[in-house]
Amino acid sequence: YFQLKKFRLGQIKMYSYAYYLHDEALVVILNKFQSKTGFNLANSGMFTLEDDLEYTGNWHDLFEKYGHRGYDLVSINYGDSYRFSEDPWADYASVGFRNFYVEPSAGFVAKHNEHIVYYSSSFRKTVEESLHKGYHMQSEMGTATVCRKFKCKHGSFERSDLDVEGFYLNCP
């Protein structure tokens, strides 16, 4: 565990590495699953869901709709106009991430919400290779920036798939 500032009112909150580094945690979990079960996930895409998700629709329909459209990454609120130096998560980026992914001239990175995300098998491999090279970053910035850097095909969940209040507890 390590301490991060809770960016409201300067409060301190304890977070686990899995909270902060989703992609690293996913790699560990998937590798452990494969070694224990012998099930090969090499050609499998995956959805990740955070535990604070509220969704009243049909999960199967949602997964079918977005898992077969040819996207490398599907998320919500994806954008690439975030100035890296002004983002509170920038302090936690590895030197490798800064040097390889942050555009030197403008210093912009991409971000998205990670409460529900689809990774194609090829994009999942790209993210894992990046992590093995030491390019670590808070996942909402890291995953989206990897997608932008490698010009992956990004899709966005449609607003029509969300509840009236949105299907995230903490998403507008």
Disulfide bonds with the S-S distance in Angstrom:
Cys147-Cys152 1.79
